[in-house]
Amino acid sequence: MGIAMQLFRRAVALLSIAGSVACGGSPEAPTAVAVALSATADTAHFVFHYAPTDSVDAPRQEAFYDWFTPLFGITAAPRIQYYKHPTRSHLLALTGQNTNGFADTSTSTIHTIWPFEPHEAIHIYTATIGRPTDFFNEGIAVGLSTDPMAGRFVPWWNAQPVDAVVRGLRSTGRVPALAAIAATTPFRALDDQISYPTAGSFLAFVVDRYGIESTKAFFRSGARDDEIDRIRTTFQTAFGVGFEAAEQAWLLHVDAQ
């Protein structure tokens, strides 16, 4: 049985369960949730799955691959199964994940509502190097989400340059000390609209200031459950600068723009 059909049958089963326990009201766009991702498009580095009435931006995704993988020296990137869902509710029904997108690095699979998804692709690419805490893992995905086909190499968050987002957060005192959110648990406890752009701005700065090879060394030495003391040690070793010193340099960079 094909993956698209398996996902479709799972969606139908979930809808049946929901219908048996959710009394009253009407489901939000039930026909959209039941749509099968039966259309496919194969490219050199992706297999796209999407609804026949939907679309994906395969050339833009391939252009991102062509930019990112040489940048990080990744020569054995896995071929990605890319599931483009028409709505967030459709993604939730088929995967159980209430999000706009996520990557399963163990199977090199992306689920997303977007026709072009650099963020989740980065997770799959950097997983071939290492897996530090979520602050750094999400930070690299935000900080290097560019659009090479459009000639845009500045990361954006919610239609703004990520550094501009951080300046706005700083103006209202909402950017915490990085040591307070560098471990996975406190990072996940913070509002995504603060944690993600903060981490993304910092990681974009770190890559630019201290280089790709140092960034890769840090990713190789890190683990998702690292706490701040180990993060400080591995950061110093990889980048040759203390974590708080890099933070101060980053803040000066952000404020100077």
C-alpha positions in Angstrom: 0.0 0.0 0.0 1.4 3.4 -0.9 2.2 6.0 1.8 -0.3 8.5 0.5 -3.1 5.9 0.7 -2.0 4.8 4.2 -2.1 8.4 5.3 -5.5 8.9 3.7 -6.9 5.8 5.5 -5.5 7.1 8.8 -7.2 10.4 8.3 -10.5 8.7 7.7 -10.1 6.6 10.8 -9.3 9.6 12.9 -12.3 11.4 11.6 -14.5 8.4 12.5 -13.1 8.4 16.0 -13.6 12.1 16.4 -17.2 11.8 15.1 -18.0 9.2 17.7 -16.9 11.3 20.7 -17.4 14.9 19.6 -21.0 15.7 20.0 -22.6 19.0 18.8 -21.4 21.5 16.3 -19.9 20.9 12.9 -16.4 19.9 12.0 -14.2 22.5 10.4 -13.9 21.8 6.7 -14.3 18.0 6.9 -13.9 17.5 3.1 -10.5 19.3 3.3 -9.3 16.9 6.0 -10.2 13.8 4.0 -8.4 14.9 0.9 -5.7 12.3 -0.1 -2.2 13.5 -1.0 -2.3 11.5 -4.1 -0.4 13.7 -6.5 3.3 13.3 -6.7 6.3 15.0 -8.2 9.8 13.6 -8.2 12.9 15.8 -8.3 16.6 15.1 -7.7 16.4 15.4 -3.9 12.6 15.3 -3.1 9.5 13.3 -3.6 6.6 15.6 -3.2 3.1 14.4 -2.2 0.2 16.8 -2.4 -3.5 17.0 -3.2 -4.4 17.1 -6.9 -5.9 20.6 -6.5 -2.9 21.9 -4.6 0.7 22.6 -5.6 4.3 22.6 -4.4 7.3 24.8 -5.4 9.7 22.1 -6.3 12.2 24.4 -8.2 12.5 26.7 -5.2 13.0 23.8 -2.8 15.7 22.4 -5.1 17.4 25.8 -5.3 17.5 25.9 -1.5 19.1 22.4 -1.4 21.7 23.6 -4.0 22.6 26.6 -1.7 22.5 24.9 1.8 24.2 21.6 1.3 27.4 22.9 -0.1 27.4 25.6 2.5 27.5 23.0 5.2 29.6 20.5 3.3 26.8 17.9 3.3 27.5 15.4 0.5 25.2 12.6 1.6 21.9 14.4 2.2 19.0 12.0 2.2 16.2 12.2 -0.3 13.3 13.9 1.4 9.6 12.7 1.3 7.7 16.0 1.3 4.0 15.9 2.3 2.3 19.2 1.5 -1.0 19.5 3.4 -3.7 21.9 2.2 -4.5 23.1 5.7 -3.3 22.8 9.3 -6.3 20.7 10.2 -5.5 18.3 7.4 -1.9 17.9 8.8 -3.3 17.4 12.3 -5.7 14.7 11.1 -3.1 12.7 9.2 -0.2 13.1 11.7 -1.6 14.0 15.1 0.7 17.1 15.1 -1.0 20.4 15.7 1.5 22.6 13.9 2.2 24.2 10.5 5.1 21.8 9.8 7.5 19.3 11.3 10.3 17.1 10.2 10.8 13.4 11.0 14.6 13.1 10.7 14.5 9.3 11.3 12.6 8.9 8.0 13.8 12.0 6.2 10.1 13.2 5.9 8.6 16.6 6.0 4.9 17.4 6.7 4.0 21.1 6.1 1.3 23.4 4.9 3.8 25.4 2.9 4.7 24.8 -0.8 8.3 25.8 0.0 9.7 24.7 3.4 13.4 25.5 4.0 13.0 25.3 7.8 12.1 21.7 8.0 14.6 20.7 5.3 17.3 22.2 7.4 16.4 20.0 10.3 16.9 16.9 8.1 20.2 18.2 6.7 21.7 19.2 10.0 20.6 15.9 11.7 23.3 14.3 9.5 25.9 16.4 11.5 24.5 16.4 15.0 21.6 17.3 17.3 22.2 20.0 20.0 19.4 21.5 22.2 16.2 22.8 20.7 17.5 26.4 21.1 20.3 25.7 18.6 18.4 23.2 16.5 15.5 25.5 15.9 17.8 28.5 15.8 19.8 27.1 12.8 16.5 26.3 11.0 15.2 29.9 11.5 18.5 31.6 11.0 19.3 30.0 7.7 15.8 29.8 6.2 16.5 31.9 3.1 15.2 31.9 -0.4 18.1 31.6 -2.8 15.9 31.5 -5.9 14.6 35.0 -5.0 18.1 36.2 -4.1 17.1 36.6 -0.4 19.7 35.5 2.0 18.5 37.3 5.1 16.3 35.1 7.4 12.8 36.3 8.0 10.2 35.6 10.7 6.5 36.5 10.1 7.4 38.6 7.0 10.1 40.6 8.8 13.9 40.2 9.0 14.6 38.2 12.1 16.9 40.8 13.5 14.2 43.4 13.2 11.9 41.1 15.1 14.4 40.8 17.9 14.9 44.5 18.1 11.2 44.9 18.6 11.2 42.3 21.3 14.1 44.0 23.0 12.4 47.3 23.0 9.7 45.8 25.3 12.1 43.8 27.4 11.0 40.4 26.1 14.3 38.9 25.1 15.6 36.8 28.0 19.2 36.1 28.7 20.2 33.3 26.4 21.6 31.1 29.2 18.0 31.0 30.5 16.6 29.4 27.3 19.6 27.6 25.8 18.5 24.2 27.2 15.6 22.4 25.6 13.1 22.5 28.4 13.1 26.3 29.1 13.3 27.0 25.3 10.1 25.0 24.8 8.4 26.8 27.7 8.8 30.2 26.1 6.4 31.7 23.6 7.4 30.5 20.1 7.1 34.1 18.9 9.9 35.0 21.2 12.0 31.8 21.4 12.2 31.1 17.7 13.2 34.5 16.3 15.6 35.0 19.2 17.4 31.7 18.6 17.3 32.3 14.8 18.9 35.7 15.0 21.6 34.4 17.3 22.4 31.4 15.2 22.5 33.5 12.0 25.0 35.7 13.7 27.1 32.8 15.1 27.3 31.2 11.6 28.3 34.5 10.0 30.8 35.6 12.8 32.4 32.3 13.8 32.0 30.2 10.6 30.4 27.0 9.3 33.1 24.6 10.5 32.9 25.8 14.1 29.1 25.6 13.9 29.3 22.0 12.7 31.8 21.2 15.5 29.3 22.5 18.0 26.4 20.5 16.5 28.5 17.3 16.5 29.4 17.8 20.2 25.9 18.7 21.5 22.9 16.7 22.7 19.3 17.6 23.0 19.3 17.2 26.8 22.4 19.3 27.4 22.1 21.8 30.3 23.7 25.2 30.4 27.0 24.2 32.0 27.7 21.7 29.3 26.4 24.1 26.6 28.9 26.7 27.8 31.8 24.2 27.6 31.0 22.8 24.2 30.3 26.3 22.8 33.7 27.6 24.1 35.5 24.6 22.6 33.8 24.8 19.2 33.8 28.6 18.7 36.7 29.7 20.7 34.6 32.3 22.6 32.4 32.1 25.7 28.7 31.7 25.3 27.9 35.0 27.1 30.6 36.8 25.2 29.1 35.7 21.9 25.7 36.8 23.2 27.0 40.3 23.9 28.5 40.5 20.5 25.2 39.4 18.9 23.2 42.0 20.9 25.6 44.8 19.7 25.2 43.5 16.1 21.4 43.5 16.4 21.1 46.9 18.0 23.5 48.5 15.5 21.3 47.8 12.5 
